[in-house]
Amino acid sequence: MTDTARARKLADRIRVVVAETLERRIKDPRLGFVTITDTRVTGDLREATVFYTVFGDETERAASAAALESAKGVLRSEVGRQTGVRFTPSLTFVADAIPDTARHLDDLLVKARQQDAEVRSVAVGKTYAGEADPYRKPGEDDDGLADDDADLDDAGDE
């Protein structure tokens, strides 16, 4: 039986421990400006996935990924020491795609705004093809009856 609340608490604690250890103990020159964004622990508390982002270009991301892989043992022992669980979860580092996705969405929103502005500029000074309000309103029929009243009259004729 899995306790998701316990897994969430352990994941939050692992995130804090890994972030603090990276800041204070890991002195790898390849390690760039790394931010730990999220941590997820499996239900049996044996595996932890640590999501991170790196500020910089692709070479800095690759160097930071290599630095995290080489520091995995130190980070895991520190997690085990500070969490006090019976079995220290194995750590897997995954580059978080959220910043790239957010950047892509921002680009799409900018493009949509530009297209809306183009449509607005084309529509300036234009008029409707028909009347401004093309819908019929009740009581505007030729015979003076609304559609519902006309249906009732037809049913009464039979």
RARADA-V982640 format. One record per residue. N is the residue number from 1. RES is the residue in one small letter. SS is DSSP state (hx for helix, st for strand, lp for the rest). Layout:
n = <N:N>
res = <RES:RES>
ss = <SS:SS>
This chain:
n = <1:2:3:4:5:6:7:8:9:10:11:12:13:14:15:16:17:18:19:20:21:22:23:24:25:26:27:28:29:30:31:32:33:34:35:36:37:38:39:40:41:42:43:44:45:46:47:48:49:50:51:52:53:54:55:56:57:58:59:60:61:62:63:64:65:66:67:68:69:70:71:72:73:74:75:76:77:78:79:80:81:82:83:84:85:86:87:88:89:90:91:92:93:94:95:96:97:98:99:100:101:102:103:104:105:106:107:108:109:110:111:112:113:114:115:116:117:118:119:120:121:122:123:124:125:126:127:128:129:130:131:132:133:134:135:136:137:138:139:140:141:142:143:144:145:146:147:148:149:150:151:152:153:154:155:156:157:158>
res = <m:t:d:t:a:r:a:r:k:l:a:d:r:i:r:v:v:v:a:e:t:l:e:r:r:i:k:d:p:r:l:g:f:v:t:i:t:d:t:r:v:t:g:d:l:r:e:a:t:v:f:y:t:v:f:g:d:e:t:e:r:a:a:s:a:a:a:l:e:s:a:k:g:v:l:r:s:e:v:g:r:q:t:g:v:r:f:t:p:s:l:t:f:v:a:d:a:i:p:d:t:a:r:h:l:d:d:l:l:v:k:a:r:q:q:d:a:e:v:r:s:v:a:v:g:k:t:y:a:g:e:a:d:p:y:r:k:p:g:e:d:d:d:g:l:a:d:d:d:a:d:l:d:d:a:g:d:e>
ss = <lp:lp:lp:hx:hx:hx:hx:hx:hx:hx:hx:hx:hx:hx:hx:hx:hx:hx:hx:hx:hx:hx:hx:hx:lp:lp:lp:lp:lp:lp:lp:lp:st:st:st:st:st:st:st:st:st:lp:lp:lp:lp:lp:st:st:st:st:st:st:st:st:st:lp:lp:hx:hx:hx:hx:hx:hx:hx:hx:hx:hx:hx:hx:hx:lp:hx:hx:hx:hx:hx:hx:hx:hx:hx:hx:hx:hx:lp:lp:lp:lp:lp:lp:st:st:st:st:st:st:lp:lp:hx:hx:hx:hx:hx:hx:hx:hx:hx:hx:hx:hx:hx:hx:hx:hx:hx:hx:hx:hx:hx:hx:hx:hx:hx:hx:lp:lp:lp:lp:lp:lp:lp:lp:lp:lp:lp:lp:lp:lp:lp:lp:lp:lp:lp:lp:lp:lp:lp:hx:hx:hx:hx:hx:hx:hx:hx:hx:hx:hx:lp>
